[in-house]
Amino acid sequence: MWARADEAVKLLGRNIPSVLRMTKGTELKTSRRLCIKPQEESQLQPRSRSHLRVPGHKPTHWEKRFLLWAGHFKKAEDIPETVSIETIRAAKTTLRVKFSYVMIVLTILGCIDMVIRGKQAVKRHESLTSMNLEKKAQWREEATQSTSAKP
């Protein structure tokens, strides 16, 4: 009888995931597939981007506008002939943030406008249900007229 019980335990043990299965003399195993160990500084390769950087970038007409709108320069005449890429990127990031703020404000104003229009429609006794019922009644009338007009 004990032999069958041992076999049953072994069969059930095969279906247990390896993460949950206890092995003799060791602790519970854990899966660390998603963990990334930090590399030691000696193993890291130094990233030298100095050969990739351009010391100066001649801004286009739009990039000059971005620099002005972002507030990096007061006038178009103040913009130098060459500007660093980081300055242009910072200006674009500033403009993205400002644009997102404008979009947030416009969304809130649109919501307030829709609430006001909805309340006005309720005062005029307009609703989607009444409009749909009117349309369906009109369609029924047209259908009865078309059937009665046919000889």
VMD Tcl script that builds the backbone (N, CA, C; Angstrom):
set m [mol new atoms 453]
animate dup $m
set s [atomselect $m all]
$s set {name element resname resid chain x y z} {
  {N N MET 1 A 0.814 -1.177 0.000}
  {CA C MET 1 A 0.000 0.000 0.000}
  {C C MET 1 A 0.867 1.253 0.000}
  {N N TRP 2 A 1.950 1.238 0.763}
  {CA C TRP 2 A 2.821 2.409 0.827}
  {C C TRP 2 A 3.518 2.638 -0.503}
  {N N ALA 3 A 3.779 1.607 -1.238}
  {CA C ALA 3 A 4.435 1.740 -2.533}
  {C C ALA 3 A 3.546 2.511 -3.506}
  {N N ARG 4 A 2.253 2.199 -3.465}
  {CA C ARG 4 A 1.333 2.907 -4.345}
  {C C ARG 4 A 1.225 4.382 -3.964}
  {N N ALA 5 A 1.261 4.659 -2.679}
  {CA C ALA 5 A 1.191 6.052 -2.222}
  {C C ALA 5 A 2.420 6.812 -2.691}
  {N N ASP 6 A 3.600 6.185 -2.612}
  {CA C ASP 6 A 4.827 6.833 -3.088}
  {C C ASP 6 A 4.765 7.106 -4.581}
  {N N GLU 7 A 4.236 6.158 -5.339}
  {CA C GLU 7 A 4.117 6.339 -6.789}
  {C C GLU 7 A 3.159 7.493 -7.118}
  {N N ALA 8 A 2.076 7.566 -6.345}
  {CA C ALA 8 A 1.113 8.642 -6.566}
  {C C ALA 8 A 1.746 9.996 -6.287}
  {N N VAL 9 A 2.540 10.085 -5.216}
  {CA C VAL 9 A 3.211 11.344 -4.880}
  {C C VAL 9 A 4.195 11.708 -5.977}
  {N N LYS 10 A 4.919 10.728 -6.519}
  {CA C LYS 10 A 5.880 11.000 -7.587}
  {C C LYS 10 A 5.152 11.479 -8.844}
  {N N LEU 11 A 4.022 10.863 -9.169}
  {CA C LEU 11 A 3.260 11.280 -10.341}
  {C C LEU 11 A 2.732 12.704 -10.179}
  {N N LEU 12 A 2.243 12.997 -8.972}
  {CA C LEU 12 A 1.756 14.350 -8.728}
  {C C LEU 12 A 2.899 15.359 -8.726}
  {N N GLY 13 A 4.057 14.951 -8.266}
  {CA C GLY 13 A 5.224 15.828 -8.217}
  {C C GLY 13 A 5.704 16.230 -9.591}
  {N N ARG 14 A 5.470 15.393 -10.594}
  {CA C ARG 14 A 5.892 15.732 -11.952}
  {C C ARG 14 A 5.085 16.905 -12.506}
  {N N ASN 15 A 3.851 17.051 -12.064}
  {CA C ASN 15 A 3.001 18.120 -12.572}
  {C C ASN 15 A 3.206 19.454 -11.868}
  {N N ILE 16 A 3.995 19.461 -10.804}
  {CA C ILE 16 A 4.261 20.700 -10.080}
  {C C ILE 16 A 5.341 21.465 -10.844}
  {N N PRO 17 A 5.147 22.742 -11.087}
  {CA C PRO 17 A 6.171 23.512 -11.799}
  {C C PRO 17 A 7.471 23.526 -11.021}
  {N N SER 18 A 8.569 23.634 -11.750}
  {CA C SER 18 A 9.884 23.559 -11.109}
  {C C SER 18 A 10.100 24.700 -10.131}
  {N N VAL 19 A 9.406 25.792 -10.301}
  {CA C VAL 19 A 9.548 26.912 -9.385}
  {C C VAL 19 A 9.022 26.557 -8.004}
  {N N LEU 20 A 7.964 25.732 -7.962}
  {CA C LEU 20 A 7.332 25.405 -6.685}
  {C C LEU 20 A 7.868 24.120 -6.058}
  {N N ARG 21 A 8.539 23.302 -6.832}
  {CA C ARG 21 A 8.987 22.001 -6.345}
  {C C ARG 21 A 10.169 22.162 -5.394}
  {N N MET 22 A 10.100 21.472 -4.263}
  {CA C MET 22 A 11.203 21.489 -3.299}
  {C C MET 22 A 12.175 20.368 -3.645}
  {N N THR 23 A 13.441 20.689 -3.603}
  {CA C THR 23 A 14.452 19.657 -3.815}
  {C C THR 23 A 15.173 19.439 -2.505}
  {N N LYS 24 A 15.794 18.278 -2.386}
  {CA C LYS 24 A 16.444 17.929 -1.121}
  {C C LYS 24 A 17.648 18.828 -0.878}
  {N N GLY 25 A 17.710 19.377 0.321}
  {CA C GLY 25 A 18.871 20.148 0.733}
  {C C GLY 25 A 18.934 21.551 0.154}
  {N N THR 26 A 17.956 21.981 -0.560}
  {CA C THR 26 A 17.991 23.341 -1.115}
  {C C THR 26 A 16.710 24.059 -0.742}
  {N N GLU 27 A 16.749 25.359 -0.891}
  {CA C GLU 27 A 15.565 26.161 -0.605}
  {C C GLU 27 A 14.650 26.160 -1.827}
  {N N LEU 28 A 13.527 26.775 -1.667}
  {CA C LEU 28 A 12.564 26.893 -2.749}
  {C C LEU 28 A 13.186 27.667 -3.908}
  {N N LYS 29 A 13.107 27.099 -5.098}
  {CA C LYS 29 A 13.698 27.759 -6.260}
  {C C LYS 29 A 12.772 28.874 -6.739}
  {N N THR 30 A 13.380 29.946 -7.192}
  {CA C THR 30 A 12.599 31.044 -7.747}
  {C C THR 30 A 13.079 31.315 -9.164}
  {N N SER 31 A 12.186 31.760 -9.961}
  {CA C SER 31 A 12.512 32.066 -11.347}
  {C C SER 31 A 12.943 33.510 -11.443}
  {N N ARG 32 A 14.116 33.726 -11.951}
  {CA C ARG 32 A 14.646 35.082 -12.079}
  {C C ARG 32 A 14.976 35.398 -13.538}
  {N N ARG 33 A 14.126 34.919 -14.411}
  {CA C ARG 33 A 14.386 35.146 -15.829}
  {C C ARG 33 A 14.280 36.613 -16.207}
  {N N LEU 34 A 13.431 37.371 -15.527}
  {CA C LEU 34 A 13.235 38.758 -15.888}
  {C C LEU 34 A 14.182 39.704 -15.155}
  {N N CYS 35 A 14.917 39.204 -14.188}
  {CA C CYS 35 A 15.839 40.054 -13.457}
  {C C CYS 35 A 17.120 40.225 -14.264}
  {N N ILE 36 A 17.648 41.410 -14.257}
  {CA C ILE 36 A 18.895 41.681 -14.958}
  {C C ILE 36 A 19.902 42.125 -13.917}
  {N N LYS 37 A 21.012 41.416 -13.873}
  {CA C LYS 37 A 22.037 41.779 -12.910}
  {C C LYS 37 A 22.831 42.958 -13.466}
  {N N PRO 38 A 23.141 43.932 -12.617}
  {CA C PRO 38 A 23.948 45.056 -13.100}
  {C C PRO 38 A 25.356 44.583 -13.424}
  {N N GLN 39 A 25.866 45.044 -14.520}
  {CA C GLN 39 A 27.207 44.655 -14.928}
  {C C GLN 39 A 28.226 45.458 -14.143}
  {N N GLU 40 A 29.365 44.853 -13.937}
  {CA C GLU 40 A 30.421 45.550 -13.218}
  {C C GLU 40 A 31.010 46.626 -14.124}
  {N N GLU 41 A 31.584 47.620 -13.514}
  {CA C GLU 41 A 32.115 48.731 -14.299}
  {C C GLU 41 A 33.246 48.285 -15.206}
  {N N SER 42 A 34.002 47.273 -14.775}
  {CA C SER 42 A 35.112 46.816 -15.606}
  {C C SER 42 A 34.609 46.130 -16.873}
  {N N GLN 43 A 33.424 45.550 -16.810}
  {CA C GLN 43 A 32.890 44.853 -17.971}
  {C C GLN 43 A 32.221 45.803 -18.948}
  {N N LEU 44 A 31.788 46.977 -18.454}
  {CA C LEU 44 A 31.108 47.918 -19.330}
  {C C LEU 44 A 32.087 48.527 -20.318}
  {N N GLN 45 A 31.650 48.624 -21.543}
  {CA C GLN 45 A 32.484 49.270 -22.542}
  {C C GLN 45 A 32.152 50.751 -22.528}
  {N N PRO 46 A 33.151 51.579 -22.495}
  {CA C PRO 46 A 32.861 53.009 -22.471}
  {C C PRO 46 A 32.242 53.428 -23.795}
  {N N ARG 47 A 31.160 54.162 -23.691}
  {CA C ARG 47 A 30.486 54.625 -24.897}
  {C C ARG 47 A 31.084 55.971 -25.295}
  {N N SER 48 A 31.777 55.953 -26.332}
  {CA C SER 48 A 32.375 57.182 -26.821}
  {C C SER 48 A 31.533 57.676 -27.979}
  {N N ARG 49 A 30.784 58.734 -27.732}
  {CA C ARG 49 A 29.930 59.280 -28.774}
  {C C ARG 49 A 30.536 60.559 -29.315}
  {N N SER 50 A 31.768 60.870 -28.883}
  {CA C SER 50 A 32.363 62.125 -29.311}
  {C C SER 50 A 32.571 62.145 -30.818}
  {N N HIS 51 A 32.852 60.984 -31.401}
  {CA C HIS 51 A 33.060 60.964 -32.846}
  {C C HIS 51 A 31.733 61.051 -33.596}
  {N N LEU 52 A 30.583 60.839 -32.887}
  {CA C LEU 52 A 29.280 60.932 -33.526}
  {C C LEU 52 A 28.685 62.337 -33.419}
  {N N ARG 53 A 29.151 63.101 -32.461}
  {CA C ARG 53 A 28.582 64.421 -32.239}
  {C C ARG 53 A 29.142 65.422 -33.244}
  {N N VAL 54 A 28.238 66.241 -33.704}
  {CA C VAL 54 A 28.645 67.339 -34.565}
  {C C VAL 54 A 28.765 68.558 -33.671}
  {N N PRO 55 A 29.898 69.259 -33.730}
  {CA C PRO 55 A 30.074 70.373 -32.804}
  {C C PRO 55 A 29.020 71.462 -32.977}
  {N N GLY 56 A 28.544 71.639 -34.185}
  {CA C GLY 56 A 27.514 72.640 -34.406}
  {C C GLY 56 A 26.572 72.173 -35.493}
  {N N HIS 57 A 25.303 72.569 -35.350}
  {CA C HIS 57 A 24.283 72.187 -36.323}
  {C C HIS 57 A 23.648 73.464 -36.826}
  {N N LYS 58 A 23.561 73.605 -38.130}
  {CA C LYS 58 A 22.936 74.789 -38.695}
  {C C LYS 58 A 21.427 74.588 -38.665}
  {N N PRO 59 A 20.725 75.363 -37.842}
  {CA C PRO 59 A 19.275 75.135 -37.693}
  {C C PRO 59 A 18.513 75.545 -38.956}
  {N N THR 60 A 17.480 74.767 -39.241}
  {CA C THR 60 A 16.604 75.089 -40.358}
  {C C THR 60 A 15.654 76.206 -39.936}
  {N N HIS 61 A 14.828 76.640 -40.877}
  {CA C HIS 61 A 13.866 77.715 -40.588}
  {C C HIS 61 A 12.913 77.298 -39.462}
  {N N TRP 62 A 12.410 76.065 -39.511}
  {CA C TRP 62 A 11.486 75.580 -38.486}
  {C C TRP 62 A 12.189 75.411 -37.143}
  {N N GLU 63 A 13.413 74.938 -37.165}
  {CA C GLU 63 A 14.148 74.779 -35.903}
  {C C GLU 63 A 14.403 76.145 -35.258}
  {N N LYS 64 A 14.623 77.161 -36.091}
  {CA C LYS 64 A 14.778 78.512 -35.536}
  {C C LYS 64 A 13.477 78.966 -34.878}
  {N N ARG 65 A 12.343 78.655 -35.519}
  {CA C ARG 65 A 11.050 78.996 -34.920}
  {C C ARG 65 A 10.856 78.260 -33.598}
  {N N PHE 66 A 11.238 76.977 -33.581}
  {CA C PHE 66 A 11.116 76.200 -32.340}
  {C C PHE 66 A 11.940 76.839 -31.232}
  {N N LEU 67 A 13.161 77.269 -31.564}
  {CA C LEU 67 A 14.021 77.888 -30.558}
  {C C LEU 67 A 13.403 79.184 -30.038}
  {N N LEU 68 A 12.761 79.940 -30.922}
  {CA C LEU 68 A 12.111 81.182 -30.488}
  {C C LEU 68 A 10.886 80.889 -29.636}
  {N N TRP 69 A 10.020 79.988 -30.099}
  {CA C TRP 69 A 8.786 79.676 -29.372}
  {C C TRP 69 A 9.066 79.058 -28.010}
  {N N ALA 70 A 10.156 78.279 -27.917}
  {CA C ALA 70 A 10.488 77.650 -26.642}
  {C C ALA 70 A 11.117 78.639 -25.671}
  {N N GLY 71 A 11.513 79.804 -26.170}
  {CA C GLY 71 A 12.073 80.823 -25.291}
  {C C GLY 71 A 13.578 80.732 -25.128}
  {N N HIS 72 A 14.258 80.000 -25.973}
  {CA C HIS 72 A 15.709 79.913 -25.849}
  {C C HIS 72 A 16.393 81.191 -26.347}
  {N N PHE 73 A 15.751 81.882 -27.282}
  {CA C PHE 73 A 16.285 83.138 -27.800}
  {C C PHE 73 A 15.141 84.144 -27.893}
  {N N LYS 74 A 15.480 85.430 -27.731}
  {CA C LYS 74 A 14.460 86.484 -27.753}
  {C C LYS 74 A 14.059 86.853 -29.176}
  {N N LYS 75 A 15.041 86.973 -30.066}
  {CA C LYS 75 A 14.782 87.387 -31.445}
  {C C LYS 75 A 15.452 86.401 -32.394}
  {N N ALA 76 A 14.986 86.436 -33.644}
  {CA C ALA 76 A 15.582 85.549 -34.653}
  {C C ALA 76 A 17.028 85.939 -34.930}
  {N N GLU 77 A 17.355 87.223 -34.744}
  {CA C GLU 77 A 18.732 87.677 -34.985}
  {C C GLU 77 A 19.691 87.161 -33.915}
  {N N ASP 78 A 19.156 86.802 -32.748}
  {CA C ASP 78 A 19.998 86.321 -31.645}
  {C C ASP 78 A 20.473 84.887 -31.854}
  {N N ILE 79 A 19.820 84.142 -32.741}
  {CA C ILE 79 A 20.174 82.736 -32.950}
  {C C ILE 79 A 21.497 82.669 -33.702}
  {N N PRO 80 A 22.490 81.964 -33.135}
  {CA C PRO 80 A 23.781 81.878 -33.817}
  {C C PRO 80 A 23.693 81.024 -35.087}
  {N N GLU 81 A 24.773 81.079 -35.880}
  {CA C GLU 81 A 24.822 80.329 -37.140}
  {C C GLU 81 A 24.741 78.828 -36.889}
  {N N THR 82 A 25.427 78.361 -35.842}
  {CA C THR 82 A 25.381 76.937 -35.494}
  {C C THR 82 A 24.921 76.799 -34.047}
  {N N VAL 83 A 24.078 75.796 -33.828}
  {CA C VAL 83 A 23.507 75.532 -32.507}
  {C C VAL 83 A 23.723 74.052 -32.217}
  {N N SER 84 A 23.886 73.704 -30.950}
  {CA C SER 84 A 24.077 72.293 -30.603}
  {C C SER 84 A 22.765 71.526 -30.764}
  {N N ILE 85 A 22.888 70.254 -31.055}
  {CA C ILE 85 A 21.714 69.385 -31.215}
  {C C ILE 85 A 20.937 69.325 -29.904}
  {N N GLU 86 A 21.641 69.345 -28.781}
  {CA C GLU 86 A 20.979 69.268 -27.485}
  {C C GLU 86 A 20.060 70.470 -27.268}
  {N N THR 87 A 20.473 71.652 -27.734}
  {CA C THR 87 A 19.645 72.849 -27.591}
  {C C THR 87 A 18.367 72.709 -28.404}
  {N N ILE 88 A 18.495 72.178 -29.619}
  {CA C ILE 88 A 17.312 71.988 -30.467}
  {C C ILE 88 A 16.388 70.933 -29.858}
  {N N ARG 89 A 16.967 69.856 -29.351}
  {CA C ARG 89 A 16.153 68.819 -28.709}
  {C C ARG 89 A 15.442 69.366 -27.481}
  {N N ALA 90 A 16.135 70.180 -26.695}
  {CA C ALA 90 A 15.516 70.774 -25.505}
  {C C ALA 90 A 14.362 71.689 -25.909}
  {N N ALA 91 A 14.532 72.448 -26.992}
  {CA C ALA 91 A 13.466 73.331 -27.459}
  {C C ALA 91 A 12.264 72.515 -27.925}
  {N N LYS 92 A 12.511 71.428 -28.644}
  {CA C LYS 92 A 11.405 70.580 -29.110}
  {C C LYS 92 A 10.677 69.947 -27.926}
  {N N THR 93 A 11.424 69.524 -26.926}
  {CA C THR 93 A 10.801 68.934 -25.739}
  {C C THR 93 A 9.945 69.967 -25.014}
  {N N THR 94 A 10.454 71.188 -24.889}
  {CA C THR 94 A 9.689 72.259 -24.251}
  {C C THR 94 A 8.394 72.510 -25.020}
  {N N LEU 95 A 8.483 72.536 -26.348}
  {CA C LEU 95 A 7.285 72.767 -27.156}
  {C C LEU 95 A 6.302 71.613 -27.037}
  {N N ARG 96 A 6.787 70.376 -26.933}
  {CA C ARG 96 A 5.886 69.229 -26.736}
  {C C ARG 96 A 5.102 69.378 -25.442}
  {N N VAL 97 A 5.793 69.797 -24.399}
  {CA C VAL 97 A 5.139 69.960 -23.100}
  {C C VAL 97 A 4.099 71.076 -23.173}
  {N N LYS 98 A 4.474 72.204 -23.800}
  {CA C LYS 98 A 3.523 73.312 -23.928}
  {C C LYS 98 A 2.315 72.884 -24.759}
  {N N PHE 99 A 2.556 72.156 -25.840}
  {CA C PHE 99 A 1.466 71.689 -26.686}
  {C C PHE 99 A 0.544 70.747 -25.924}
  {N N SER 100 A 1.126 69.879 -25.096}
  {CA C SER 100 A 0.280 68.962 -24.319}
  {C C SER 100 A -0.564 69.731 -23.310}
  {N N TYR 101 A -0.025 70.801 -22.715}
  {CA C TYR 101 A -0.810 71.627 -21.802}
  {C C TYR 101 A -1.972 72.296 -22.533}
  {N N VAL 102 A -1.700 72.793 -23.740}
  {CA C VAL 102 A -2.762 73.423 -24.535}
  {C C VAL 102 A -3.840 72.402 -24.857}
  {N N MET 103 A -3.447 71.189 -25.217}
  {CA C MET 103 A -4.427 70.153 -25.543}
  {C C MET 103 A -5.260 69.771 -24.319}
  {N N ILE 104 A -4.646 69.741 -23.161}
  {CA C ILE 104 A -5.383 69.442 -21.925}
  {C C ILE 104 A -6.433 70.523 -21.674}
  {N N VAL 105 A -6.034 71.795 -21.822}
  {CA C VAL 105 A -6.970 72.899 -21.596}
  {C C VAL 105 A -8.103 72.845 -22.611}
  {N N LEU 106 A -7.784 72.590 -23.892}
  {CA C LEU 106 A -8.825 72.513 -24.916}
  {C C LEU 106 A -9.782 71.351 -24.660}
  {N N THR 107 A -9.267 70.239 -24.170}
  {CA C THR 107 A -10.128 69.099 -23.845}
  {C C THR 107 A -11.083 69.445 -22.712}
  {N N ILE 108 A -10.587 70.098 -21.690}
  {CA C ILE 108 A -11.438 70.489 -20.561}
  {C C ILE 108 A -12.493 71.489 -21.014}
  {N N LEU 109 A -12.093 72.470 -21.849}
  {CA C LEU 109 A -13.064 73.437 -22.359}
  {C C LEU 109 A -14.112 72.760 -23.230}
  {N N GLY 110 A -13.698 71.785 -24.040}
  {CA C GLY 110 A -14.657 71.042 -24.864}
  {C C GLY 110 A -15.650 70.274 -24.008}
  {N N CYS 111 A -15.173 69.676 -22.934}
  {CA C CYS 111 A -16.080 68.950 -22.032}
  {C C CYS 111 A -17.078 69.894 -21.389}
  {N N ILE 112 A -16.611 71.045 -20.927}
  {CA C ILE 112 A -17.509 72.023 -20.312}
  {C C ILE 112 A -18.543 72.496 -21.328}
  {N N ASP 113 A -18.111 72.744 -22.572}
  {CA C ASP 113 A -19.029 73.170 -23.630}
  {C C ASP 113 A -20.095 72.104 -23.888}
  {N N MET 114 A -19.691 70.844 -23.921}
  {CA C MET 114 A -20.670 69.769 -24.162}
  {C C MET 114 A -21.671 69.659 -23.013}
  {N N VAL 115 A -21.230 69.873 -21.796}
  {CA C VAL 115 A -22.145 69.829 -20.650}
  {C C VAL 115 A -23.160 70.965 -20.757}
  {N N ILE 116 A -22.686 72.161 -21.115}
  {CA C ILE 116 A -23.591 73.311 -21.242}
  {C C ILE 116 A -24.599 73.063 -22.358}
  {N N ARG 117 A -24.128 72.582 -23.515}
  {CA C ARG 117 A -25.042 72.291 -24.629}
  {C C ARG 117 A -26.047 71.197 -24.260}
  {N N GLY 118 A -25.610 70.204 -23.527}
  {CA C GLY 118 A -26.516 69.139 -23.100}
  {C C GLY 118 A -27.599 69.651 -22.182}
  {N N LYS 119 A -27.230 70.546 -21.262}
  {CA C LYS 119 A -28.232 71.116 -20.351}
  {C C LYS 119 A -29.222 71.995 -21.110}
  {N N GLN 120 A -28.734 72.725 -22.118}
  {CA C GLN 120 A -29.646 73.534 -22.929}
  {C C GLN 120 A -30.597 72.641 -23.724}
  {N N ALA 121 A -30.113 71.520 -24.239}
  {CA C ALA 121 A -30.965 70.596 -24.989}
  {C C ALA 121 A -32.027 69.988 -24.083}
  {N N VAL 122 A -31.689 69.733 -22.837}
  {CA C VAL 122 A -32.671 69.189 -21.890}
  {C C VAL 122 A -33.769 70.223 -21.633}
  {N N LYS 123 A -33.396 71.500 -21.546}
  {CA C LYS 123 A -34.406 72.542 -21.349}
  {C C LYS 123 A -35.350 72.627 -22.543}
  {N N ARG 124 A -34.850 72.359 -23.756}
  {CA C ARG 124 A -35.689 72.382 -24.958}
  {C C ARG 124 A -36.397 71.053 -25.165}
  {N N HIS 125 A -36.243 70.146 -24.222}
  {CA C HIS 125 A -36.842 68.805 -24.271}
  {C C HIS 125 A -36.343 68.010 -25.478}
  {N N GLU 126 A -35.080 68.171 -25.804}
  {CA C GLU 126 A -34.462 67.388 -26.868}
  {C C GLU 126 A -33.632 66.291 -26.232}
  {N N SER 127 A -33.812 65.094 -26.764}
  {CA C SER 127 A -32.977 63.988 -26.303}
  {C C SER 127 A -32.789 63.040 -27.469}
  {N N LEU 128 A -31.808 62.204 -27.364}
  {CA C LEU 128 A -31.559 61.235 -28.430}
  {C C LEU 128 A -32.735 60.289 -28.604}
  {N N THR 129 A -33.369 59.936 -27.509}
  {CA C THR 129 A -34.511 59.017 -27.583}
  {C C THR 129 A -35.657 59.647 -28.363}
  {N N SER 130 A -35.985 60.902 -28.045}
  {CA C SER 130 A -37.087 61.554 -28.758}
  {C C SER 130 A -36.748 61.758 -30.229}
  {N N MET 131 A -35.503 62.098 -30.519}
  {CA C MET 131 A -35.092 62.280 -31.916}
  {C C MET 131 A -35.179 60.966 -32.685}
  {N N ASN 132 A -34.767 59.874 -32.075}
  {CA C ASN 132 A -34.844 58.563 -32.729}
  {C C ASN 132 A -36.293 58.152 -32.959}
  {N N LEU 133 A -37.152 58.398 -31.985}
  {CA C LEU 133 A -38.576 58.066 -32.146}
  {C C LEU 133 A -39.201 58.873 -33.281}
  {N N GLU 134 A -38.846 60.170 -33.383}
  {CA C GLU 134 A -39.356 60.995 -34.472}
  {C C GLU 134 A -38.888 60.479 -35.834}
  {N N LYS 135 A -37.621 60.108 -35.937}
  {CA C LYS 135 A -37.094 59.571 -37.194}
  {C C LYS 135 A -37.812 58.283 -37.580}
  {N N LYS 136 A -37.994 57.395 -36.621}
  {CA C LYS 136 A -38.663 56.125 -36.914}
  {C C LYS 136 A -40.118 56.348 -37.332}
  {N N ALA 137 A -40.783 57.304 -36.697}
  {CA C ALA 137 A -42.166 57.616 -37.083}
  {C C ALA 137 A -42.197 58.170 -38.504}
  {N N GLN 138 A -41.235 59.008 -38.839}
  {CA C GLN 138 A -41.162 59.561 -40.193}
  {C C GLN 138 A -40.901 58.448 -41.206}
  {N N TRP 139 A -40.010 57.509 -40.880}
  {CA C TRP 139 A -39.714 56.393 -41.794}
  {C C TRP 139 A -40.962 55.520 -42.000}
  {N N ARG 140 A -41.709 55.298 -40.891}
  {CA C ARG 140 A -42.937 54.503 -41.016}
  {C C ARG 140 A -43.941 55.197 -41.937}
  {N N GLU 141 A -44.086 56.520 -41.792}
  {CA C GLU 141 A -44.980 57.281 -42.656}
  {C C GLU 141 A -44.569 57.157 -44.118}
  {N N GLU 142 A -43.272 57.318 -44.367}
  {CA C GLU 142 A -42.774 57.211 -45.747}
  {C C GLU 142 A -43.006 55.811 -46.302}
  {N N ALA 143 A -42.824 54.802 -45.451}
  {CA C ALA 143 A -43.029 53.420 -45.901}
  {C C ALA 143 A -44.498 53.178 -46.226}
  {N N THR 144 A -45.419 53.696 -45.393}
  {CA C THR 144 A -46.849 53.494 -45.665}
  {C C THR 144 A -47.283 54.276 -46.905}
  {N N GLN 145 A -46.717 55.463 -47.109}
  {CA C GLN 145 A -47.053 56.239 -48.299}
  {C C GLN 145 A -46.544 55.567 -49.575}
  {N N SER 146 A -45.336 54.995 -49.492}
  {CA C SER 146 A -44.782 54.316 -50.679}
  {C C SER 146 A -45.561 53.048 -51.003}
  {N N THR 147 A -46.049 52.336 -49.972}
  {CA C THR 147 A -46.834 51.123 -50.237}
  {C C THR 147 A -48.224 51.468 -50.746}
  {N N SER 148 A -48.802 52.581 -50.252}
  {CA C SER 148 A -50.145 52.965 -50.721}
  {C C SER 148 A -50.085 53.596 -52.124}
  {N N ALA 149 A -48.945 54.205 -52.475}
  {CA C ALA 149 A -48.801 54.827 -53.795}
  {C C ALA 149 A -48.615 53.766 -54.879}
  {N N LYS 150 A -48.115 52.602 -54.525}
  {CA C LYS 150 A -47.912 51.537 -55.521}
  {C C LYS 150 A -49.266 50.906 -55.869}
  {N N PRO 151 A -49.584 50.781 -57.191}
  {CA C PRO 151 A -50.864 50.164 -57.554}
  {C C PRO 151 A -50.829 48.668 -57.484}
}
mol reanalyze $m
mol bondsrecalc $m
mol representation Tube
mol addrep $m
